[in-house]
Structures are given as structure tokens and as C-alpha cells.
Amino acid sequence: MTPEKLHQILAKHAKWIAGSADGLRANLMLSTLTGLDLGGLDLRGAYLAGAEVSDCQLRGANLAGADLFGADLRDCDMTGAVLANADLRCARARRVILNDAVLRQADLSDGTVTGDVETDAASSFIATAHRNLGSVRAAGRLTATDFSETLLCRADLSHADLSQAILRQADLSNANMLGADLSHAVLAGANLTGAQMVGVNLRHADLVGAILTDCDLSVADLADAHLTRSLELMSPDLQRKLFDHEQWIATGGRKGQRADLDGVDLHCVDLRKADLAGAVMRGAQLQRAILSGANLVMADLSGADLERATLRGANLSGANLSYARLAGADLTDVHLGPAQIRDAAGKPTGRIWVASLMGADLRQALMTGTHLTAANLSDADLTLADLEGADLTGAKLAHSQLQKARRQRA
């Protein structure tokens, strides 16, 4: 869109807001607005469904009631913006800055498109567009609303619909979430320090690894929510194995013992930055576990269940994940390239061991920026996986299922 055309649309929108007869509500659906400075603009009620708005400056903008269904808002600065009653379903909003923003009664749910009948031509047009975008979502190019790594400090999210929203590693410290619906939401590793959670619906929500300091959940609905399991409460035998493994790693095998954790139940356990290099964890139960920054070089996780686990930034070079279940897991910036094989003195031998994901279930996995150089992905199921920015140089993809996987920035 040319600057002149955008200026005309915004000028008519300003008149529409003012109630002028010659005003016209801004229709920027599916427009490309990447990198523009829209800070402080009054965009109340604007149509921005499916628009490319990434990297925009939107500080202090008024987007109350705006239609942002399926919009790409990644890396935007929306500090102090007003998004009350906005439609943010299916929006892609990773790394957005929303500190001090107002999102009262905003809809950040999973993007279900209803068949409601619209009465006027404009509403009918928007409804049709939503249904078309809904079809796009069903085809895999839009997913649940993703607010991972978003800064929402002091944001007003009271009574917002965040059901099934993805808020991994988001900073919601001191946010007002009074009466918000967070059922089935993913808040793994999120910072909820000091957040107001009175009347919040957290049924089935994933709170593993979330920071809940000074967060009163006494009147929140936590039925069937997934909370962090403490290692201190694990069996003495398991704790001993982990301790011995640390000694084994630290001494180059002279002390301690390599951990044999075959089939062990570690679901919902916080293991971020744990050193489990070379550990044997075949068939381990690691559903929703937090393994961010963990060292899992050459670990054997074949057949392990890592569904919805968070492995952001972990090192899995040379690891064996053959036939592992990683559906819905967060593998952002994970290293799954080859590992250098070293001798007893720790010196490189010149040989490498490639990572194996053969037959792995990676459906809907978040793999943005994942390093998969020379990895074996034969027969892996990558349906609906987000591979944007992933390095697949030399990877083996024979018979892998890549239907509807996202490979590059939309």
C-alpha cells in the first residue's frame, strides 16, 4: 500500500470517528503495513484482519474495538496502546511490547469462526472475510493466538478472553487479569509476579514453570490446571540419579554414573538449564516439562513423550529423539545439529554424531529458529509445525510429512 493511499484511508477514518457524513471506517484487511510508524493514531474500530503489521510502532495507538483477527503483530511496540474489545483471535504477536496496554474484554481466544448472520453489506463483507481467514487457519496458516515472549507488564486484561492463547515466557507482572478467561491457555514459564488474578478461569491451563510470586490464586479456578512438580518431591532414587549424573559430567566419567532414566515420570517438572548430556531417557514421560536452556547433548530420548514441553534454547546436538512425541512442543532456537565426538581427554576427534528425529511426532511444534543441520527427520510428522527461520541445511526429510508446515515469514 502506498503512503498516499494509507493517508487517504486514515483521513476518512478520522472523519468517521468524528461522525462526519463523508467519513469511512478504515478497511486495511490483508494490507501490508510492515515497519510503519502508527504511534498515537486513533484506529478505533478499524478493519485490520489478516494485515501484516509486524515491526510497527504503535505506542499509544487507540485500537479499541479494532478487528485484528489473524493479524501479524510480531515485534510491534504497542506500549500504552488501547485494545479494549479488540478482536485478536489467531493473531501472531510474539515479542510484542504491550506494557501498560489496555486489553479489557479483548478477544484473544483460539479463533473459532461462527456462522452468525450479518445484516448490512459491510458486516456481511467482514463476516465473509473472517470465514475465509478461518479456512486459512484450518489449512494451517493461522494457529491459536500466539503471545509468546510478549511484554504485558501492568497491562489491563480484565475480562479478556484468552482461552487457548499461547503466552509462553510472557511477562505479565502486575497485570490486571480480573475475571479473564485463561482456560486451556499455555503460560509455561510466564512471569505472573504480582498479577491480579481474582476470578480468573485457569481450567486446564499450563502453568508449569510460571513465576507466581505475590500472585493470589486463592479465588482463581484452577481445576485440572497443570502446575510445576518440584524435583524436591521426587523419589530419593531419582534425585540420587540426577546428582550422580552431574558428577559423571563434571568429572568426565571418573566419578558418579550416567543417568538411566528410562520410562521415568518427569511430566510438568521444571528442569530448565539442567545438565543431562548423554543421559538415557528412553520412553521418559516429559509432557509439559520445562527444559529451556538444558544441556541434552547426545542424550537418548527415543520414544519419550515431550508433548507440549518447553525446550526453548536447549542444546540437543546429536540427541536421539527417534519416534519421540513432541506435538505442540516449543523448540524455539533449539540446537539439533550434529555433535562433535570427543576423546577421553575431551579433544575433538573430527567425527560427528547427527541428531535423529526419525519418526518423531512434531505436529504443531514451534520450531522457529531451530538448528536442524544434517538432522535425520525421515518419516517425521511436521504437520502444522512452525519452521520459520529454522536451519534445515543437509537435513534428511525422506517420507516426512510437511503438509501445512510454515517454512518462512508470511
Buried (B, 14 or more C-beta within 10 A) or exposed (E): EEEEEBEEBBEBBBEBBEEEEEBBBBBBBBBEBBEBEBBEBBBBBBBBBBBBBBBBBBBBBBBBBBBBBBBBBBBBBBBBBBBBBBBBBBBBBBBBBBBBBBBBBBBBBBBEBEEEEEEEEEEEBBBEBBEBBBEBBEEBBBBBBBBBBBBBBBBBBBBBBBBBBBBBBBBBBBBBBBBBBBBBBBBBBBBBBBBBBBBBBBBBBBBBBBBBEEBEBEEBBBEEBBBBBEBEEBEEEBEEBBEBBBEBBEEEEEEBEBBBBBEBBBBBBBBBEBBBBBBBBBBBBBBBBBBBBBBBBBBBBBBBBBBBBBBBBBBBBBBBBBBBBBBBBBBBBBBBBBBBEEEEEEEEEEEBBBBBBBBBBBBBBBBBBBBBBBBBBBBBBBBBBBBBBBBBEEBBBEEBBBEBBBEEEE
